[in-house]
Amino acid sequence: MTAHSARPGPAGAAPSAHHGAPSAHHGPVSGTTLFGAVLMLFGGVMAALEGIAAIARNSVFVVTRHYAFEFSLRGWGWVHLVLGVVLVVAGGALFLGGALWARYLGVFVASLGAIANFLWVPYYPLWATILIAVNILVVWALCTGMHKEADPARTP
């Protein structure tokens, strides 16, 4: 028996879908990345609903005067709608196949979503605060999941 065949772990194991070289577009994903993908889907749907409500000029929003980042309610609605749709598309791609582009796009769009919701706080404080937290969790989960997937000692 050789030392190579007796060693446990990825070096001595036969290549599999999880231990082989991932393709350029898809790779194995950790539970943290799947958590991030689910949060992307949830946060994207919530942002899109927020945008639709603002575009429809729903009466639940308070239009403030003399706000430093004053923008029309419909303008903010379109911002949230576009960010929400892009987040849902990237979350779906990440959830279904672990696409690397979806991870990078998710981190970028969730960061923009957190900033947009920070600027949205005067219009609807509770909703904006919840979506800020969701977007920050998305960024954390996608970045943490990337480190777990890159470390061969942590993969099953």
N, C-alpha and C positions, 0 to 999 in steps of 0.2 A: 504494500500500500504506500502510495506516495504522500508526501506532506501536503501537496496541493489538493488531492481529493479528500483528505481528512479534515481540512479546514472548514468550519461552518461559516455561513454568511454569504454575502453576495459574491465574493471572490471565488468561492468553491462551488457555488450553485450554478446550475445551468441557466443561461439567459432566459428570461421570461418577459412578459409585457411590462412588468414593473421594474425589472432589473436591467433590461436591455437599454440601449440608447434610445431616448425618446425622439420621436420625429420632430421636425422643425415646427410643426403646427400644433401637435397634441402631445401630452405627456401625462404621467400619472399625477393625480391630484391628492392632496391631503384632506383630512376632515376639516381643517381650518379653511382651506380654499373653498370647499363646498359650502361651508357656513357663510363665507363671504359672497359666494354666488347667490345663495338664497337671500341674503340681505340685499344684494344688488337688485334682485327681482322685486322684493318687497319695497325697497326705497324708491326704485324707479316707478313702480305703479303709484305709490303715494305722491311722488313729485309730479307725475303726469296728472293725477286727479287734482292736485293743488293748482297746476297750471290751467286745467280746464275750468276750474271754479273761478280763477282770477280772470280768465278770458271772458267768461260769461258774466263777469261783474257781479258775482254773488255778494249778497249783503252781509255775509259773515266777516268780511275783511274790513278793517278800519283803515281808512285813507288818512294818513297823517300829514300835517302841514309842517313845513320848514325842516324836513328830514334831509340830512346831508346827501343821502343816496336816493333822492326822490326820482322815481321813474313811474311811468303810467302803470296802472294796475294790469292792463292788457299786455304791456311790454314785459312785466314780471311774469305774467302768465305764460307767455311764449318761451321765456327763458326756462322756466320750470318744466314746461311740457317737453321741450327739446332735450333737456338734460335727462328727464325721466325716461323718454323713449330710448335714448342712447344707452342709458344704464340698464334697461330691461334687455335690449339686444345683446349687450356685452355679457350680462349676467346669464342669459340663456346659453350663449356660446361657451362660456366658462363652465356652466353646470353640465351641459351635454357632452362636451368633448375636452375640456381643459385647455382650450386654445390660448396660446401665449399672448397673442395680440389682445384678447379679451381681458386678460389680467392687467396688462399695461393700460389699456383704455379704461378699465374699471377704476384703477387707482387715480387716473387723471380726472375722469368725470365725477367720481365721488368727491374728490378734492374740490372741484368746481362747485359741486352741489352743496358741500358744507359752507363754502364762501357765499354762495347765492342765498342759502337759508339764513346765514348770519345777517346778511343785508335785508332779509325778508322779515326779521324778528318784529319790527314795529307793526307789520300788517296782521300777523297771526302768530303770537309768541309761542304758544304751546306746540303747534304743528311744526313750526320752524325749529324749535329746540329738539324735538324728537328726531326730525330728519337730520339735524346736525350730528346727533349722536349716532344714528344709523350710518351716515356717510363716513364718520370717523372709524366706526367698527369695520366698515368695508375696507377701508385703506389698511387698517391694522391686520385684518384677516388675510388679505391678499399678499401683503408684504411678509407676514409671518409664515403663511403657507408656502411661499416661495422658498424661504430658508429651509423649511422642513423637507421640501421636495428635492432641494439641491444637495442635502446631506445624505449620502448613501447609507450611513449607519442607521438612520432613522426610518428608512423605507422597509416595509414588511418583506 
